[in-house]
Amino acid sequence: MTFDPDRVRTVTFDSYSTIVDVDAAESALADRVAEPEPISKLWRARSIEYTFVANEIDAYQPFYEMNRDALQYALDAHDVDLSTTERDEILSVYHELDVFDDVRDGIERLREGGYDCYVVSNGNPEMLASMVDHADIGDLLADTVSADEVRTFKPNAAIYRHAAARTGTPIDEIAHVTAGWFDVMGAKHAGMQGVWVDRKGTPWEPFDGRPDLTVETLFELADALDV
């Protein structure tokens, strides 16, 4: 499907890897483990995998708890023994992840162009509140929508339909912007246009179609919407 800017009335954004850089979490591990990179990558991968499994077996728990379990697994898998306090200090980095340079100015262009902007995220409300505050985008967002409200994670269609209801926008008039390939697919399946933020030049997943639009920065999305 080709991106149709004339259909877009509302823009929703994923949070982690889209607004803030989850790879920055590696720095929280660096002072405590000899090889932080593989632990950080396994931590992130498991946290996402846990949400997929939770959707299928009705084992929902807030994303912060999922993330804690995933971190513990990543540490155990690399034979790293940290205290609960040290683990929680590492986990808390999710409240202050680095913000991508284009985020504030990109969203501001969209707002000034007349688009309502929301965050739709797996993160629980407390995580999203701290992320929005740290990213300094609270004045640009109409609201945040958390998976916690429907107790199911992306890419289940329920969260996107719930987001459409919360924004008061017909689902086919929403462009969902995300760095997560599975999130693009989930949004498109639910009826949104899927915009993939590919900041790293990675290949697209070779099944079930393509994003409606691929951008490297939020400025390119603003250009596509002619604002």
DOTORSE-135277 format. One record per residue (C-alpha): residue in three letters; x, y, z. Coordinates in steps of 0.02 Angstrom, whole numbers, m for minus. Layout:
% DOTORSE-135277
rest  u  v  w
ALA  X  Y  Z
...
This chain:
% DOTORSE-135277
rest  u  v  w
MET  0  0  0
THR  60  177  m38
PHE  58  310  97
ASP  m92  425  78
PRO  m59  591  168
ASP  m232  657  128
ARG  m309  522  239
VAL  m206  565  393
ARG  m287  664  533
THR  m198  596  686
VAL  m19  536  709
THR  26  409  844
PHE  203  370  897
ASP  281  220  978
SER  397  264  1122
TYR  547  149  1144
SER  667  149  994
THR  557  280  910
ILE  561  429  1029
VAL  697  368  1147
ASP  847  258  1113
VAL  839  91  1205
ASP  1018  55  1152
ALA  1069  189  1276
ALA  1022  67  1414
GLU  1188  m18  1380
SER  1275  124  1472
ALA  1185  76  1633
LEU  1264  m96  1621
ALA  1439  m35  1577
ASP  1494  3  1755
ARG  1433  m163  1821
VAL  1474  m297  1691
ALA  1626  m335  1585
GLU  1531  m353  1420
PRO  1374  m245  1423
GLU  1326  m253  1239
PRO  1268  m435  1226
ILE  1175  m422  1391
SER  1089  m262  1333
LYS  1036  m341  1168
LEU  971  m498  1251
TRP  879  m393  1380
ARG  787  m295  1246
ALA  750  m449  1140
ARG  679  m546  1287
SER  571  m402  1346
ILE  487  m397  1176
GLU  473  m586  1164
TYR  392  m593  1336
THR  255  m474  1277
PHE  219  m583  1125
VAL  203  m737  1233
ALA  100  m647  1365
ASN  m28  m600  1233
GLU  m52  m782  1185
ILE  m63  m858  1359
ASP  m155  m718  1449
ALA  m6  m681  1561
TYR  m12  m492  1558
GLN  91  m391  1680
PRO  145  m209  1663
PHE  289  m182  1542
TYR  405  m123  1680
GLU  386  m294  1762
MET  414  m380  1595
ASN  571  m278  1574
ARG  631  m325  1749
ASP  607  m510  1711
ALA  697  m491  1544
LEU  844  m403  1626
GLN  858  m541  1757
TYR  860  m673  1620
ALA  994  m580  1521
LEU  1102  m567  1677
ASP  1076  m751  1720
ALA  1114  m804  1541
HIS  1283  m718  1553
ASP  1320  m780  1730
VAL  1313  m605  1804
ASP  1260  m598  1986
LEU  1198  m427  2039
SER  1100  m375  2192
THR  918  m327  2179
THR  968  m146  2210
GLU  1095  m148  2069
ARG  970  m229  1951
ASP  838  m100  1993
GLU  963  41  1966
ILE  997  m27  1791
LEU  812  m48  1757
SER  777  132  1807
VAL  875  193  1655
TYR  712  171  1559
HIS  652  330  1643
GLU  790  433  1564
LEU  840  357  1398
ASP  924  467  1268
VAL  800  559  1156
PHE  828  556  968
ASP  879  727  902
ASP  735  747  780
VAL  595  706  902
ARG  542  873  975
ASP  562  976  817
GLY  483  840  710
ILE  329  823  819
GLU  317  1012  834
ARG  308  1027  644
LEU  166  901  641
ARG  71  992  778
GLU  92  1158  691
GLY  30  1074  532
GLY  m134  1032  619
TYR  m106  850  666
ASP  m154  783  837
CYS  m7  684  906
TYR  m13  542  1032
VAL  104  412  1102
VAL  38  233  1093
SER  154  117  1186
ASN  178  m48  1276
GLY  247  54  1420
ASN  142  69  1576
PRO  79  243  1624
GLU  220  281  1746
MET  351  239  1615
LEU  265  346  1485
ALA  247  494  1603
SER  433  494  1640
MET  478  468  1456
VAL  369  614  1400
ASP  442  725  1536
HIS  621  675  1495
ALA  593  699  1308
ASP  513  869  1342
ILE  367  838  1226
GLY  220  849  1347
ASP  163  1014  1272
LEU  158  936  1098
LEU  57  780  1136
ALA  m130  769  1152
ASP  m110  617  1266
THR  m24  450  1292
VAL  m108  281  1269
SER  m38  133  1365
ALA  m56  m53  1334
ASP  m97  m60  1519
GLU  m269  12  1479
VAL  m318  m144  1382
ARG  m195  m265  1466
THR  m126  m327  1302
PHE  30  m285  1204
LYS  72  m243  1025
PRO  49  m307  893
ASN  m123  m365  954
ALA  m256  m267  859
ALA  m345  m222  1022
ILE  m218  m90  1072
TYR  m227  0  904
ARG  m417  m3  904
HIS  m417  61  1082
ALA  m298  200  1031
ALA  m414  250  889
ALA  m559  258  1011
ARG  m458  360  1136
THR  m405  484  1003
GLY  m580  496  933
THR  m511  463  759
PRO  m570  335  631
ILE  m433  205  629
ASP  m399  227  443
GLU  m361  411  473
ILE  m216  373  590
ALA  m33  357  540
HIS  62  255  668
VAL  248  295  675
THR  367  166  747
ALA  540  90  736
GLY  468  m82  775
TRP  435  m190  623
PHE  304  m292  718
ASP  222  m129  772
VAL  208  m73  591
MET  126  m239  547
GLY  8  m231  695
ALA  m46  m54  655
LYS  m77  m94  472
HIS  m172  m253  516
ALA  m285  m151  631
GLY  m320  m24  493
MET  m194  116  520
GLN  m62  173  399
GLY  106  108  457
VAL  258  223  454
TRP  424  138  488
VAL  563  243  565
ASP  720  157  502
ARG  860  254  585
LYS  992  118  557
GLY  968  69  375
THR  909  m106  418
PRO  820  m222  295
TRP  632  m239  307
GLU  559  m406  363
PRO  526  m514  209
PHE  345  m563  238
ASP  168  m493  242
GLY  190  m332  147
ARG  288  m173  177
PRO  265  m11  275
ASP  156  121  195
LEU  301  241  218
THR  482  222  273
VAL  575  371  346
GLU  742  396  430
THR  686  543  536
LEU  524  625  590
PHE  568  771  477
GLU  541  657  327
LEU  368  614  392
ALA  329  800  408
ASP  388  823  229
ALA  276  680  171
LEU  129  766  256
ASP  182  931  178
VAL  202  1025  343
